[in-house]
Amino acid sequence: MSDYTRPTIHIRSNLDEQIKSRGSRSTVISRDLERLYTLYRRALAEVKLTIDEACLIVDALNGSLMDANTARLLWANIADAVSMDGLDEKWSVDGPALVEKLRGLSDIQALAVVDAAERFWQGPYRETDIYEAVEECFLV
């Protein structure tokens, strides 16, 4: 049995051109996603969030859409969630300290945090304790 699946995917034309310039679509997409997810795991391990900080981030990013250009503003989203929604009190977190921690993240670290929150919301965690689920997604 093969380790491969044959999904049907839709790719924006500008991205497809970048993929084709690197070789065969299948090879490039698989290789590059493997590289990206490895970098996310490494970057997330460098961030050193507490479980409560990660829960606050998950809560704040519920329904948010962030891309490679907006993820660097993760700190601003969290600052808004702290000042407007009081999520720091809800999760017993030092909100200003978390915002400063997030403000200092590299682009790949911010993307890794956003990716972890997205995996939480897309995953099968509805029946799971939020702390266990966040711990798994954020590698806390």
N, C-alpha and C positions, 0 to 999 in steps of 0.2 A: 504494500500500500504506500502511496506517495504522501509526502509531507506538504504537498501543495494543493491549493484550491484554485478554482477558476472563477473568481467573482467578476461581475460586470460592474465597471466603474465609469463615471463621467468625469472628465478632466477639462478644466478651462484651457482654451487653445494656447494662451501664452505659456502656461505651465507645461503643456504637452510638447511645445517646441523645446523647452529646457530639458525635458526628459529625453526626447529624441536626440538631442545634441550629446547626450551622455551614453547612448547605446540603446539596446533593446528595451522596450517599455517594461516588460515583465521583470527583467534583471535589474534595471535601474530602480524601479519602484520598490521592489523587495529589498534590495541592498540599502537604498537610501532611508527607507522606513526603519530598517533594523539599526542603522547608524543613529538615526534621530532618537529612537526610543532608548537606545543605550546612553546617548548624551543626556536625555531627560532624567534617567535614573541617576546618573552620576551628578548632575546639577542639583537634583532634588536632595540628594544626600548631603550636599554642601550647604544647603539653606538652613538646616537645623531648626525647624519649627517645632514648637511644642504641640501636643495633641489639641489643646484648646485653641491655639493660634490657627491650626489647620482647620478646625471646626468653624471658627469665625470666618475664615476665607471661603470655605465651602458654602456657608450660609450667605455670605455677601455676594458670591458669584452665581447664585441660583438664577438661571435664566439669562445670564450674561453671555454675550458673544464677543470673544476677543481673538484677534489675529496676531501675526508676527509684528505688526506695527503698533498695535494698541496694548499688547501684553506688558510693554515697558511702563505703562501707566497703571499697572496693578495696584501700586501703592495709593494712587489717587482714588481708585474705586473703594479700597479698604478705608481710606480716610473719610470718605463720604459715608460709608456704612457705620463707622464709629461715631461720627458727629451727628448724623441725621437719624440713624436707627438704634444707636446705643448698643451695637453688637459687642463692644468690648465689655460692657457690664453683663450682658447675657452670657458670655463665654468666660467671664472672669479673666480677662486679658488686659494687659497694659496697652491700650490702643495706640497712643502716640509712639511707644517703643516699637510696636509691630510695624507701624507705618514707616518708621525710620529704617527698620530692618529690611522691609520690602523695597524701600527707595534705593537701597544700596545694592540690589540684585543686578547681576548682569542680564542681558537679554535672554540668554538661554536658561538661566535660573528662573526668571519671571515666566517664561514659556512653560517650563517644567511644572511650576506651581499651578498655572492655569490649566495645564493638561491634567494634573492630578485632580483638580476640582471637577473638570469635565468628565473624567473617568468615574468619579463618584456619582455624578448625576446621571450618567448613561449606564452605570453598572446595575447589578442585581442586588442593590443594597437596601431596598425598601423594607425588607423584613429583618435586616441586620441592625444591631446596635450601632448608632452613628459613630461612636468612638472606635469600634472595631473596624468599621468600613473606612473611616478616615485614616486610621493607622495603616491599613493595607494600601490605600491609594497614595498616601504621602510618605510611605516608608518610614513612619515615625516609630 
